[in-house]
Amino acid sequence: MLVAEEHRDEFRAVAQYLNDMRELDPARGIAVWLVEARAVRVDDGPWAPLFTAVVQPNQFTATVERAKQDERPATLAQFWEQFDSDETATAVRTMLDRWGAAGYRRRLGPSHVVLEAGGPAVSGIRTVVALYTDGRVMVPFGSYAGQNSGVPVTALTTAEFRAQADALFGFGGTERQARTEPGWLTPERIEPLWAFCTTVAEAYAAALTAQGAQTVAQAPATAGP
């Protein structure tokens, strides 16, 4: 927790990014509280401190984080039990079935599942999107830009790509870890979401191939006999 009279916008953005990463990957992220402190009083009464949280951990990483982690679904069967909407469950199930059939990975979170694909990173795996049990979709534009891996994927950071994503998901163009409204993911939106996810996965694969080629080109030549 950091307490100050005022927190600048860029510092708030960093804190929110860390909280987003904490939500996606609790083992690597950091939960951050930014609190602003002021002195207030009523009429002629004594001055008293007023603390206001301007950035706080997301709902899955607040004070109930440990309980939420204990409730993390161990299996997909337990994950499906968290859905209140059959329509949302059908859409997520369809995405997961197609994603797995295409040879990609997924990772379960407390109330979401992360679609992953091979890409340039130390682990060799990068996040594509996260699908939530309430029908939200999280698109990690910051991760595409390399904030997590240190390796930006150029094809996913162009103005054209961002404009297309904003049009699809209804974003405002500035979010780094952008989330749709609850209920966004419906069966009718499976195809455009699938096209978006495969575009990201293919961009990751191309960047990984280019990184490998660059590594080979930079390797010192082996001396002949």
PyMOL commands that place a pseudoatom at each C-alpha (Angstrom):
pseudoatom trace, name=CA, resn=MET, resi=1, chain=A, elem=C, hetatm=0, pos=[0.000, 0.000, 0.000]
pseudoatom trace, name=CA, resn=LEU, resi=2, chain=A, elem=C, hetatm=0, pos=[1.278, 3.450, -0.981]
pseudoatom trace, name=CA, resn=VAL, resi=3, chain=A, elem=C, hetatm=0, pos=[-0.196, 6.549, 0.653]
pseudoatom trace, name=CA, resn=ALA, resi=4, chain=A, elem=C, hetatm=0, pos=[0.283, 10.060, -0.742]
pseudoatom trace, name=CA, resn=GLU, resi=5, chain=A, elem=C, hetatm=0, pos=[-1.538, 13.358, -0.991]
pseudoatom trace, name=CA, resn=GLU, resi=6, chain=A, elem=C, hetatm=0, pos=[-2.063, 12.714, -4.692]
pseudoatom trace, name=CA, resn=HIS, resi=7, chain=A, elem=C, hetatm=0, pos=[-1.018, 10.004, -7.179]
pseudoatom trace, name=CA, resn=ARG, resi=8, chain=A, elem=C, hetatm=0, pos=[-0.159, 11.022, -10.748]
pseudoatom trace, name=CA, resn=ASP, resi=9, chain=A, elem=C, hetatm=0, pos=[-2.034, 9.417, -13.657]
pseudoatom trace, name=CA, resn=GLU, resi=10, chain=A, elem=C, hetatm=0, pos=[1.004, 7.534, -14.962]
pseudoatom trace, name=CA, resn=PHE, resi=11, chain=A, elem=C, hetatm=0, pos=[1.644, 6.061, -11.501]
pseudoatom trace, name=CA, resn=ARG, resi=12, chain=A, elem=C, hetatm=0, pos=[-1.981, 4.971, -11.270]
pseudoatom trace, name=CA, resn=ALA, resi=13, chain=A, elem=C, hetatm=0, pos=[-1.632, 3.288, -14.673]
pseudoatom trace, name=CA, resn=VAL, resi=14, chain=A, elem=C, hetatm=0, pos=[1.399, 1.308, -13.501]
pseudoatom trace, name=CA, resn=ALA, resi=15, chain=A, elem=C, hetatm=0, pos=[-0.404, 0.241, -10.318]
pseudoatom trace, name=CA, resn=GLN, resi=16, chain=A, elem=C, hetatm=0, pos=[-3.442, -0.894, -12.299]
pseudoatom trace, name=CA, resn=TYR, resi=17, chain=A, elem=C, hetatm=0, pos=[-1.206, -2.842, -14.685]
pseudoatom trace, name=CA, resn=LEU, resi=18, chain=A, elem=C, hetatm=0, pos=[0.405, -4.664, -11.740]
pseudoatom trace, name=CA, resn=ASN, resi=19, chain=A, elem=C, hetatm=0, pos=[-3.032, -5.503, -10.357]
pseudoatom trace, name=CA, resn=ASP, resi=20, chain=A, elem=C, hetatm=0, pos=[-4.115, -6.825, -13.756]
pseudoatom trace, name=CA, resn=MET, resi=21, chain=A, elem=C, hetatm=0, pos=[-1.051, -9.038, -13.922]
pseudoatom trace, name=CA, resn=ARG, resi=22, chain=A, elem=C, hetatm=0, pos=[-1.786, -10.242, -10.398]
pseudoatom trace, name=CA, resn=GLU, resi=23, chain=A, elem=C, hetatm=0, pos=[-5.250, -11.276, -11.498]
pseudoatom trace, name=CA, resn=LEU, resi=24, chain=A, elem=C, hetatm=0, pos=[-4.011, -13.165, -14.543]
pseudoatom trace, name=CA, resn=ASP, resi=25, chain=A, elem=C, hetatm=0, pos=[-1.029, -14.834, -12.884]
pseudoatom trace, name=CA, resn=PRO, resi=26, chain=A, elem=C, hetatm=0, pos=[-1.056, -14.612, -9.057]
pseudoatom trace, name=CA, resn=ALA, resi=27, chain=A, elem=C, hetatm=0, pos=[2.360, -16.253, -8.757]
pseudoatom trace, name=CA, resn=ARG, resi=28, chain=A, elem=C, hetatm=0, pos=[4.037, -13.430, -10.707]
pseudoatom trace, name=CA, resn=GLY, resi=29, chain=A, elem=C, hetatm=0, pos=[1.895, -10.351, -10.174]
pseudoatom trace, name=CA, resn=ILE, resi=30, chain=A, elem=C, hetatm=0, pos=[1.740, -7.821, -7.322]
pseudoatom trace, name=CA, resn=ALA, resi=31, chain=A, elem=C, hetatm=0, pos=[-1.380, -6.515, -5.588]
pseudoatom trace, name=CA, resn=VAL, resi=32, chain=A, elem=C, hetatm=0, pos=[-1.134, -2.732, -5.160]
pseudoatom trace, name=CA, resn=TRP, resi=33, chain=A, elem=C, hetatm=0, pos=[-3.217, -0.192, -3.213]
pseudoatom trace, name=CA, resn=LEU, resi=34, chain=A, elem=C, hetatm=0, pos=[-2.824, 3.530, -3.954]
pseudoatom trace, name=CA, resn=VAL, resi=35, chain=A, elem=C, hetatm=0, pos=[-4.404, 5.659, -1.234]
pseudoatom trace, name=CA, resn=GLU, resi=36, chain=A, elem=C, hetatm=0, pos=[-4.729, 9.438, -1.149]
pseudoatom trace, name=CA, resn=ALA, resi=37, chain=A, elem=C, hetatm=0, pos=[-4.746, 11.159, 2.253]
pseudoatom trace, name=CA, resn=ARG, resi=38, chain=A, elem=C, hetatm=0, pos=[-6.428, 14.479, 3.014]
pseudoatom trace, name=CA, resn=ALA, resi=39, chain=A, elem=C, hetatm=0, pos=[-7.409, 16.429, 6.114]
pseudoatom trace, name=CA, resn=VAL, resi=40, chain=A, elem=C, hetatm=0, pos=[-11.088, 17.327, 6.421]
pseudoatom trace, name=CA, resn=ARG, resi=41, chain=A, elem=C, hetatm=0, pos=[-13.425, 18.757, 9.023]
pseudoatom trace, name=CA, resn=VAL, resi=42, chain=A, elem=C, hetatm=0, pos=[-17.109, 19.501, 9.426]
pseudoatom trace, name=CA, resn=ASP, resi=43, chain=A, elem=C, hetatm=0, pos=[-17.932, 23.135, 10.170]
pseudoatom trace, name=CA, resn=ASP, resi=44, chain=A, elem=C, hetatm=0, pos=[-15.679, 24.235, 13.035]
pseudoatom trace, name=CA, resn=GLY, resi=45, chain=A, elem=C, hetatm=0, pos=[-14.986, 20.735, 14.246]
pseudoatom trace, name=CA, resn=PRO, resi=46, chain=A, elem=C, hetatm=0, pos=[-11.538, 19.200, 14.594]
pseudoatom trace, name=CA, resn=TRP, resi=47, chain=A, elem=C, hetatm=0, pos=[-9.546, 18.200, 11.552]
pseudoatom trace, name=CA, resn=ALA, resi=48, chain=A, elem=C, hetatm=0, pos=[-9.567, 14.483, 10.751]
pseudoatom trace, name=CA, resn=PRO, resi=49, chain=A, elem=C, hetatm=0, pos=[-7.740, 12.343, 8.179]
pseudoatom trace, name=CA, resn=LEU, resi=50, chain=A, elem=C, hetatm=0, pos=[-9.627, 11.056, 5.145]
pseudoatom trace, name=CA, resn=PHE, resi=51, chain=A, elem=C, hetatm=0, pos=[-8.149, 8.161, 3.202]
pseudoatom trace, name=CA, resn=THR, resi=52, chain=A, elem=C, hetatm=0, pos=[-9.428, 7.351, -0.290]
pseudoatom trace, name=CA, resn=ALA, resi=53, chain=A, elem=C, hetatm=0, pos=[-8.358, 4.320, -2.325]
pseudoatom trace, name=CA, resn=VAL, resi=54, chain=A, elem=C, hetatm=0, pos=[-7.859, 5.481, -5.921]
pseudoatom trace, name=CA, resn=VAL, resi=55, chain=A, elem=C, hetatm=0, pos=[-6.408, 2.195, -7.196]
pseudoatom trace, name=CA, resn=GLN, resi=56, chain=A, elem=C, hetatm=0, pos=[-7.002, -1.133, -5.550]
pseudoatom trace, name=CA, resn=PRO, resi=57, chain=A, elem=C, hetatm=0, pos=[-6.554, -4.811, -6.403]
pseudoatom trace, name=CA, resn=ASN, resi=58, chain=A, elem=C, hetatm=0, pos=[-9.122, -6.281, -8.746]
pseudoatom trace, name=CA, resn=GLN, resi=59, chain=A, elem=C, hetatm=0, pos=[-12.000, -8.261, -7.329]
pseudoatom trace, name=CA, resn=PHE, resi=60, chain=A, elem=C, hetatm=0, pos=[-10.065, -11.511, -7.452]
pseudoatom trace, name=CA, resn=THR, resi=61, chain=A, elem=C, hetatm=0, pos=[-7.013, -10.100, -5.650]
pseudoatom trace, name=CA, resn=ALA, resi=62, chain=A, elem=C, hetatm=0, pos=[-8.514, -7.941, -2.912]
pseudoatom trace, name=CA, resn=THR, resi=63, chain=A, elem=C, hetatm=0, pos=[-8.804, -8.940, 0.727]
pseudoatom trace, name=CA, resn=VAL, resi=64, chain=A, elem=C, hetatm=0, pos=[-10.380, -12.270, -0.255]
pseudoatom trace, name=CA, resn=GLU, resi=65, chain=A, elem=C, hetatm=0, pos=[-7.459, -13.261, -2.486]
pseudoatom trace, name=CA, resn=ARG, resi=66, chain=A, elem=C, hetatm=0, pos=[-6.436, -16.221, -0.372]
pseudoatom trace, name=CA, resn=ALA, resi=67, chain=A, elem=C, hetatm=0, pos=[-9.978, -17.546, -0.222]
pseudoatom trace, name=CA, resn=LYS, resi=68, chain=A, elem=C, hetatm=0, pos=[-10.334, -17.107, -3.936]
pseudoatom trace, name=CA, resn=GLN, resi=69, chain=A, elem=C, hetatm=0, pos=[-7.136, -19.036, -4.547]
pseudoatom trace, name=CA, resn=ASP, resi=70, chain=A, elem=C, hetatm=0, pos=[-8.430, -21.861, -2.358]
pseudoatom trace, name=CA, resn=GLU, resi=71, chain=A, elem=C, hetatm=0, pos=[-11.522, -21.943, -4.552]
pseudoatom trace, name=CA, resn=ARG, resi=72, chain=A, elem=C, hetatm=0, pos=[-9.507, -22.108, -7.784]
pseudoatom trace, name=CA, resn=PRO, resi=73, chain=A, elem=C, hetatm=0, pos=[-11.097, -24.848, -9.922]
pseudoatom trace, name=CA, resn=ALA, resi=74, chain=A, elem=C, hetatm=0, pos=[-8.883, -27.889, -10.121]
pseudoatom trace, name=CA, resn=THR, resi=75, chain=A, elem=C, hetatm=0, pos=[-10.733, -29.277, -13.115]
pseudoatom trace, name=CA, resn=LEU, resi=76, chain=A, elem=C, hetatm=0, pos=[-12.804, -28.008, -15.999]
pseudoatom trace, name=CA, resn=ALA, resi=77, chain=A, elem=C, hetatm=0, pos=[-15.844, -29.674, -14.451]
pseudoatom trace, name=CA, resn=GLN, resi=78, chain=A, elem=C, hetatm=0, pos=[-15.508, -27.400, -11.421]
pseudoatom trace, name=CA, resn=PHE, resi=79, chain=A, elem=C, hetatm=0, pos=[-14.932, -24.419, -13.709]
pseudoatom trace, name=CA, resn=TRP, resi=80, chain=A, elem=C, hetatm=0, pos=[-18.237, -24.995, -15.527]
pseudoatom trace, name=CA, resn=GLU, resi=81, chain=A, elem=C, hetatm=0, pos=[-20.088, -24.971, -12.201]
pseudoatom trace, name=CA, resn=GLN, resi=82, chain=A, elem=C, hetatm=0, pos=[-19.265, -21.266, -11.808]
pseudoatom trace, name=CA, resn=PHE, resi=83, chain=A, elem=C, hetatm=0, pos=[-21.397, -20.150, -14.771]
pseudoatom trace, name=CA, resn=ASP, resi=84, chain=A, elem=C, hetatm=0, pos=[-24.775, -18.551, -14.168]
pseudoatom trace, name=CA, resn=SER, resi=85, chain=A, elem=C, hetatm=0, pos=[-25.593, -18.285, -17.875]
pseudoatom trace, name=CA, resn=ASP, resi=86, chain=A, elem=C, hetatm=0, pos=[-25.944, -21.362, -20.077]
pseudoatom trace, name=CA, resn=GLU, resi=87, chain=A, elem=C, hetatm=0, pos=[-25.376, -19.168, -23.121]
pseudoatom trace, name=CA, resn=THR, resi=88, chain=A, elem=C, hetatm=0, pos=[-22.052, -17.882, -21.782]
pseudoatom trace, name=CA, resn=ALA, resi=89, chain=A, elem=C, hetatm=0, pos=[-20.988, -21.389, -20.762]
pseudoatom trace, name=CA, resn=THR, resi=90, chain=A, elem=C, hetatm=0, pos=[-21.769, -22.672, -24.259]
pseudoatom trace, name=CA, resn=ALA, resi=91, chain=A, elem=C, hetatm=0, pos=[-19.728, -19.910, -25.867]
pseudoatom trace, name=CA, resn=VAL, resi=92, chain=A, elem=C, hetatm=0, pos=[-16.718, -20.456, -23.580]
pseudoatom trace, name=CA, resn=ARG, resi=93, chain=A, elem=C, hetatm=0, pos=[-16.912, -24.224, -24.007]
pseudoatom trace, name=CA, resn=THR, resi=94, chain=A, elem=C, hetatm=0, pos=[-16.951, -23.870, -27.780]
pseudoatom trace, name=CA, resn=MET, resi=95, chain=A, elem=C, hetatm=0, pos=[-13.917, -21.588, -27.680]
pseudoatom trace, name=CA, resn=LEU, resi=96, chain=A, elem=C, hetatm=0, pos=[-11.984, -23.963, -25.415]
pseudoatom trace, name=CA, resn=ASP, resi=97, chain=A, elem=C, hetatm=0, pos=[-12.835, -27.022, -27.507]
pseudoatom trace, name=CA, resn=ARG, resi=98, chain=A, elem=C, hetatm=0, pos=[-11.700, -25.316, -30.711]
pseudoatom trace, name=CA, resn=TRP, resi=99, chain=A, elem=C, hetatm=0, pos=[-8.628, -23.840, -29.038]
pseudoatom trace, name=CA, resn=GLY, resi=100, chain=A, elem=C, hetatm=0, pos=[-7.503, -27.234, -27.761]
pseudoatom trace, name=CA, resn=ALA, resi=101, chain=A, elem=C, hetatm=0, pos=[-8.258, -28.939, -31.082]
pseudoatom trace, name=CA, resn=ALA, resi=102, chain=A, elem=C, hetatm=0, pos=[-6.025, -26.384, -32.786]
pseudoatom trace, name=CA, resn=GLY, resi=103, chain=A, elem=C, hetatm=0, pos=[-3.152, -27.441, -30.524]
pseudoatom trace, name=CA, resn=TYR, resi=104, chain=A, elem=C, hetatm=0, pos=[-3.115, -24.416, -28.218]
pseudoatom trace, name=CA, resn=ARG, resi=105, chain=A, elem=C, hetatm=0, pos=[-2.957, -24.276, -24.413]
pseudoatom trace, name=CA, resn=ARG, resi=106, chain=A, elem=C, hetatm=0, pos=[-5.271, -22.948, -21.728]
pseudoatom trace, name=CA, resn=ARG, resi=107, chain=A, elem=C, hetatm=0, pos=[-4.802, -22.134, -18.033]
pseudoatom trace, name=CA, resn=LEU, resi=108, chain=A, elem=C, hetatm=0, pos=[-7.536, -21.979, -15.395]
pseudoatom trace, name=CA, resn=GLY, resi=109, chain=A, elem=C, hetatm=0, pos=[-7.851, -19.038, -13.015]
pseudoatom trace, name=CA, resn=PRO, resi=110, chain=A, elem=C, hetatm=0, pos=[-10.263, -18.432, -10.125]
pseudoatom trace, name=CA, resn=SER, resi=111, chain=A, elem=C, hetatm=0, pos=[-13.135, -17.298, -12.367]
pseudoatom trace, name=CA, resn=HIS, resi=112, chain=A, elem=C, hetatm=0, pos=[-11.569, -17.232, -15.801]
pseudoatom trace, name=CA, resn=VAL, resi=113, chain=A, elem=C, hetatm=0, pos=[-9.617, -19.281, -18.281]
pseudoatom trace, name=CA, resn=VAL, resi=114, chain=A, elem=C, hetatm=0, pos=[-6.591, -17.922, -20.117]
pseudoatom trace, name=CA, resn=LEU, resi=115, chain=A, elem=C, hetatm=0, pos=[-6.033, -18.888, -23.735]
pseudoatom trace, name=CA, resn=GLU, resi=116, chain=A, elem=C, hetatm=0, pos=[-2.307, -19.234, -24.403]
pseudoatom trace, name=CA, resn=ALA, resi=117, chain=A, elem=C, hetatm=0, pos=[-0.091, -19.755, -27.438]
pseudoatom trace, name=CA, resn=GLY, resi=118, chain=A, elem=C, hetatm=0, pos=[3.588, -20.240, -28.125]
pseudoatom trace, name=CA, resn=GLY, resi=119, chain=A, elem=C, hetatm=0, pos=[5.458, -16.987, -28.528]
pseudoatom trace, name=CA, resn=PRO, resi=120, chain=A, elem=C, hetatm=0, pos=[8.663, -15.068, -27.822]
pseudoatom trace, name=CA, resn=ALA, resi=121, chain=A, elem=C, hetatm=0, pos=[9.083, -15.225, -24.039]
pseudoatom trace, name=CA, resn=VAL, resi=122, chain=A, elem=C, hetatm=0, pos=[11.329, -16.917, -21.495]
pseudoatom trace, name=CA, resn=SER, resi=123, chain=A, elem=C, hetatm=0, pos=[8.631, -19.549, -20.921]
pseudoatom trace, name=CA, resn=GLY, resi=124, chain=A, elem=C, hetatm=0, pos=[7.843, -19.800, -24.620]
pseudoatom trace, name=CA, resn=ILE, resi=125, chain=A, elem=C, hetatm=0, pos=[4.150, -19.198, -23.809]
pseudoatom trace, name=CA, resn=ARG, resi=126, chain=A, elem=C, hetatm=0, pos=[2.172, -15.951, -24.019]
pseudoatom trace, name=CA, resn=THR, resi=127, chain=A, elem=C, hetatm=0, pos=[-1.361, -14.911, -23.139]
pseudoatom trace, name=CA, resn=VAL, resi=128, chain=A, elem=C, hetatm=0, pos=[-3.819, -14.417, -25.974]
pseudoatom trace, name=CA, resn=VAL, resi=129, chain=A, elem=C, hetatm=0, pos=[-7.011, -13.459, -24.092]
pseudoatom trace, name=CA, resn=ALA, resi=130, chain=A, elem=C, hetatm=0, pos=[-8.804, -14.389, -20.859]
pseudoatom trace, name=CA, resn=LEU, resi=131, chain=A, elem=C, hetatm=0, pos=[-12.434, -15.551, -20.823]
pseudoatom trace, name=CA, resn=TYR, resi=132, chain=A, elem=C, hetatm=0, pos=[-14.471, -14.958, -17.654]
pseudoatom trace, name=CA, resn=THR, resi=133, chain=A, elem=C, hetatm=0, pos=[-17.423, -16.889, -16.312]
pseudoatom trace, name=CA, resn=ASP, resi=134, chain=A, elem=C, hetatm=0, pos=[-19.588, -13.736, -16.463]
pseudoatom trace, name=CA, resn=GLY, resi=135, chain=A, elem=C, hetatm=0, pos=[-19.017, -13.370, -20.204]
pseudoatom trace, name=CA, resn=ARG, resi=136, chain=A, elem=C, hetatm=0, pos=[-16.255, -10.759, -20.061]
pseudoatom trace, name=CA, resn=VAL, resi=137, chain=A, elem=C, hetatm=0, pos=[-13.184, -10.991, -22.268]
pseudoatom trace, name=CA, resn=MET, resi=138, chain=A, elem=C, hetatm=0, pos=[-9.853, -9.491, -21.192]
pseudoatom trace, name=CA, resn=VAL, resi=139, chain=A, elem=C, hetatm=0, pos=[-7.478, -8.430, -23.970]
pseudoatom trace, name=CA, resn=PRO, resi=140, chain=A, elem=C, hetatm=0, pos=[-3.900, -7.794, -22.711]
pseudoatom trace, name=CA, resn=PHE, resi=141, chain=A, elem=C, hetatm=0, pos=[-2.684, -5.075, -25.068]
pseudoatom trace, name=CA, resn=GLY, resi=142, chain=A, elem=C, hetatm=0, pos=[0.135, -4.309, -22.620]
pseudoatom trace, name=CA, resn=SER, resi=143, chain=A, elem=C, hetatm=0, pos=[1.352, -7.890, -22.871]
pseudoatom trace, name=CA, resn=TYR, resi=144, chain=A, elem=C, hetatm=0, pos=[1.237, -7.719, -26.664]
pseudoatom trace, name=CA, resn=ALA, resi=145, chain=A, elem=C, hetatm=0, pos=[3.516, -4.689, -26.384]
pseudoatom trace, name=CA, resn=GLY, resi=146, chain=A, elem=C, hetatm=0, pos=[6.016, -6.648, -24.292]
pseudoatom trace, name=CA, resn=GLN, resi=147, chain=A, elem=C, hetatm=0, pos=[5.356, -5.223, -20.827]
pseudoatom trace, name=CA, resn=ASN, resi=148, chain=A, elem=C, hetatm=0, pos=[5.330, -8.693, -19.309]
pseudoatom trace, name=CA, resn=SER, resi=149, chain=A, elem=C, hetatm=0, pos=[7.804, -10.594, -21.515]
pseudoatom trace, name=CA, resn=GLY, resi=150, chain=A, elem=C, hetatm=0, pos=[10.042, -7.714, -22.557]
pseudoatom trace, name=CA, resn=VAL, resi=151, chain=A, elem=C, hetatm=0, pos=[9.501, -8.720, -26.188]
pseudoatom trace, name=CA, resn=PRO, resi=152, chain=A, elem=C, hetatm=0, pos=[6.927, -6.659, -28.109]
pseudoatom trace, name=CA, resn=VAL, resi=153, chain=A, elem=C, hetatm=0, pos=[5.092, -8.264, -31.011]
pseudoatom trace, name=CA, resn=THR, resi=154, chain=A, elem=C, hetatm=0, pos=[5.035, -5.553, -33.654]
pseudoatom trace, name=CA, resn=ALA, resi=155, chain=A, elem=C, hetatm=0, pos=[2.038, -6.897, -35.570]
pseudoatom trace, name=CA, resn=LEU, resi=156, chain=A, elem=C, hetatm=0, pos=[-0.074, -6.581, -32.408]
pseudoatom trace, name=CA, resn=THR, resi=157, chain=A, elem=C, hetatm=0, pos=[0.925, -3.010, -31.616]
pseudoatom trace, name=CA, resn=THR, resi=158, chain=A, elem=C, hetatm=0, pos=[-0.061, -1.258, -34.853]
pseudoatom trace, name=CA, resn=ALA, resi=159, chain=A, elem=C, hetatm=0, pos=[-2.788, 1.381, -34.995]
pseudoatom trace, name=CA, resn=GLU, resi=160, chain=A, elem=C, hetatm=0, pos=[-4.698, -0.781, -37.470]
pseudoatom trace, name=CA, resn=PHE, resi=161, chain=A, elem=C, hetatm=0, pos=[-4.725, -3.819, -35.175]
pseudoatom trace, name=CA, resn=ARG, resi=162, chain=A, elem=C, hetatm=0, pos=[-5.826, -1.729, -32.200]
pseudoatom trace, name=CA, resn=ALA, resi=163, chain=A, elem=C, hetatm=0, pos=[-8.607, -0.066, -34.186]
pseudoatom trace, name=CA, resn=GLN, resi=164, chain=A, elem=C, hetatm=0, pos=[-9.940, -3.448, -35.287]
pseudoatom trace, name=CA, resn=ALA, resi=165, chain=A, elem=C, hetatm=0, pos=[-9.826, -4.748, -31.707]
pseudoatom trace, name=CA, resn=ASP, resi=166, chain=A, elem=C, hetatm=0, pos=[-11.567, -1.649, -30.354]
pseudoatom trace, name=CA, resn=ALA, resi=167, chain=A, elem=C, hetatm=0, pos=[-14.324, -2.034, -32.946]
pseudoatom trace, name=CA, resn=LEU, resi=168, chain=A, elem=C, hetatm=0, pos=[-14.809, -5.703, -32.062]
pseudoatom trace, name=CA, resn=PHE, resi=169, chain=A, elem=C, hetatm=0, pos=[-14.785, -5.431, -28.277]
pseudoatom trace, name=CA, resn=GLY, resi=170, chain=A, elem=C, hetatm=0, pos=[-16.040, -1.889, -27.770]
pseudoatom trace, name=CA, resn=PHE, resi=171, chain=A, elem=C, hetatm=0, pos=[-12.875, -0.509, -26.179]
pseudoatom trace, name=CA, resn=GLY, resi=172, chain=A, elem=C, hetatm=0, pos=[-11.841, 3.126, -26.046]
pseudoatom trace, name=CA, resn=GLY, resi=173, chain=A, elem=C, hetatm=0, pos=[-8.393, 2.843, -27.577]
pseudoatom trace, name=CA, resn=THR, resi=174, chain=A, elem=C, hetatm=0, pos=[-6.277, 3.568, -24.481]
pseudoatom trace, name=CA, resn=GLU, resi=175, chain=A, elem=C, hetatm=0, pos=[-6.710, 0.555, -22.203]
pseudoatom trace, name=CA, resn=ARG, resi=176, chain=A, elem=C, hetatm=0, pos=[-3.641, -1.600, -21.574]
pseudoatom trace, name=CA, resn=GLN, resi=177, chain=A, elem=C, hetatm=0, pos=[-5.489, -4.547, -20.011]
pseudoatom trace, name=CA, resn=ALA, resi=178, chain=A, elem=C, hetatm=0, pos=[-8.917, -4.011, -21.549]
pseudoatom trace, name=CA, resn=ARG, resi=179, chain=A, elem=C, hetatm=0, pos=[-12.085, -5.815, -20.452]
pseudoatom trace, name=CA, resn=THR, resi=180, chain=A, elem=C, hetatm=0, pos=[-15.427, -6.014, -22.171]
pseudoatom trace, name=CA, resn=GLU, resi=181, chain=A, elem=C, hetatm=0, pos=[-18.706, -5.617, -20.376]
pseudoatom trace, name=CA, resn=PRO, resi=182, chain=A, elem=C, hetatm=0, pos=[-20.116, -8.724, -18.632]
pseudoatom trace, name=CA, resn=GLY, resi=183, chain=A, elem=C, hetatm=0, pos=[-22.138, -10.832, -21.035]
pseudoatom trace, name=CA, resn=TRP, resi=184, chain=A, elem=C, hetatm=0, pos=[-20.137, -9.757, -24.090]
pseudoatom trace, name=CA, resn=LEU, resi=185, chain=A, elem=C, hetatm=0, pos=[-19.256, -13.307, -25.082]
pseudoatom trace, name=CA, resn=THR, resi=186, chain=A, elem=C, hetatm=0, pos=[-22.259, -14.935, -26.720]
pseudoatom trace, name=CA, resn=PRO, resi=187, chain=A, elem=C, hetatm=0, pos=[-22.517, -17.766, -29.273]
pseudoatom trace, name=CA, resn=GLU, resi=188, chain=A, elem=C, hetatm=0, pos=[-22.953, -15.145, -32.011]
pseudoatom trace, name=CA, resn=ARG, resi=189, chain=A, elem=C, hetatm=0, pos=[-19.574, -13.615, -31.163]
pseudoatom trace, name=CA, resn=ILE, resi=190, chain=A, elem=C, hetatm=0, pos=[-17.601, -16.863, -31.209]
pseudoatom trace, name=CA, resn=GLU, resi=191, chain=A, elem=C, hetatm=0, pos=[-16.461, -16.516, -34.832]
pseudoatom trace, name=CA, resn=PRO, resi=192, chain=A, elem=C, hetatm=0, pos=[-15.125, -12.936, -34.580]
pseudoatom trace, name=CA, resn=LEU, resi=193, chain=A, elem=C, hetatm=0, pos=[-13.481, -13.780, -31.253]
pseudoatom trace, name=CA, resn=TRP, resi=194, chain=A, elem=C, hetatm=0, pos=[-11.939, -16.909, -32.761]
pseudoatom trace, name=CA, resn=ALA, resi=195, chain=A, elem=C, hetatm=0, pos=[-10.588, -14.899, -35.677]
pseudoatom trace, name=CA, resn=PHE, resi=196, chain=A, elem=C, hetatm=0, pos=[-9.076, -12.375, -33.265]
pseudoatom trace, name=CA, resn=CYS, resi=197, chain=A, elem=C, hetatm=0, pos=[-7.459, -15.062, -31.096]
pseudoatom trace, name=CA, resn=THR, resi=198, chain=A, elem=C, hetatm=0, pos=[-5.969, -16.944, -34.022]
pseudoatom trace, name=CA, resn=THR, resi=199, chain=A, elem=C, hetatm=0, pos=[-4.608, -13.675, -35.410]
pseudoatom trace, name=CA, resn=VAL, resi=200, chain=A, elem=C, hetatm=0, pos=[-2.814, -13.081, -32.106]
pseudoatom trace, name=CA, resn=ALA, resi=201, chain=A, elem=C, hetatm=0, pos=[-1.546, -16.668, -31.945]
pseudoatom trace, name=CA, resn=GLU, resi=202, chain=A, elem=C, hetatm=0, pos=[-0.239, -16.502, -35.520]
pseudoatom trace, name=CA, resn=ALA, resi=203, chain=A, elem=C, hetatm=0, pos=[1.500, -13.204, -34.777]
pseudoatom trace, name=CA, resn=TYR, resi=204, chain=A, elem=C, hetatm=0, pos=[3.143, -14.817, -31.744]
pseudoatom trace, name=CA, resn=ALA, resi=205, chain=A, elem=C, hetatm=0, pos=[4.307, -17.759, -33.869]
pseudoatom trace, name=CA, resn=ALA, resi=206, chain=A, elem=C, hetatm=0, pos=[5.733, -15.463, -36.549]
pseudoatom trace, name=CA, resn=ALA, resi=207, chain=A, elem=C, hetatm=0, pos=[7.560, -13.384, -33.939]
pseudoatom trace, name=CA, resn=LEU, resi=208, chain=A, elem=C, hetatm=0, pos=[8.961, -16.533, -32.344]
pseudoatom trace, name=CA, resn=THR, resi=209, chain=A, elem=C, hetatm=0, pos=[10.224, -17.757, -35.709]
pseudoatom trace, name=CA, resn=ALA, resi=210, chain=A, elem=C, hetatm=0, pos=[11.803, -14.381, -36.443]
pseudoatom trace, name=CA, resn=GLN, resi=211, chain=A, elem=C, hetatm=0, pos=[13.443, -14.360, -33.017]
pseudoatom trace, name=CA, resn=GLY, resi=212, chain=A, elem=C, hetatm=0, pos=[14.895, -17.818, -33.659]
pseudoatom trace, name=CA, resn=ALA, resi=213, chain=A, elem=C, hetatm=0, pos=[16.234, -16.796, -37.054]
pseudoatom trace, name=CA, resn=GLN, resi=214, chain=A, elem=C, hetatm=0, pos=[17.844, -13.714, -35.547]
pseudoatom trace, name=CA, resn=THR, resi=215, chain=A, elem=C, hetatm=0, pos=[19.477, -15.809, -32.831]
pseudoatom trace, name=CA, resn=VAL, resi=216, chain=A, elem=C, hetatm=0, pos=[20.945, -18.181, -35.429]
pseudoatom trace, name=CA, resn=ALA, resi=217, chain=A, elem=C, hetatm=0, pos=[22.208, -15.266, -37.534]
pseudoatom trace, name=CA, resn=GLN, resi=218, chain=A, elem=C, hetatm=0, pos=[23.919, -13.694, -34.522]
pseudoatom trace, name=CA, resn=ALA, resi=219, chain=A, elem=C, hetatm=0, pos=[25.523, -16.945, -33.328]
pseudoatom trace, name=CA, resn=PRO, resi=220, chain=A, elem=C, hetatm=0, pos=[29.317, -17.049, -33.830]
pseudoatom trace, name=CA, resn=ALA, resi=221, chain=A, elem=C, hetatm=0, pos=[30.508, -19.242, -36.685]
pseudoatom trace, name=CA, resn=THR, resi=222, chain=A, elem=C, hetatm=0, pos=[32.022, -22.570, -35.694]
pseudoatom trace, name=CA, resn=ALA, resi=223, chain=A, elem=C, hetatm=0, pos=[35.663, -22.938, -36.708]
pseudoatom trace, name=CA, resn=GLY, resi=224, chain=A, elem=C, hetatm=0, pos=[36.308, -25.559, -39.373]
pseudoatom trace, name=CA, resn=PRO, resi=225, chain=A, elem=C, hetatm=0, pos=[38.681, -28.511, -39.019]
for i in range(1, 225): cmd.bond("trace and resi %d" % i, "trace and resi %d" % (i + 1))
show_as sticks, trace
zoom trace
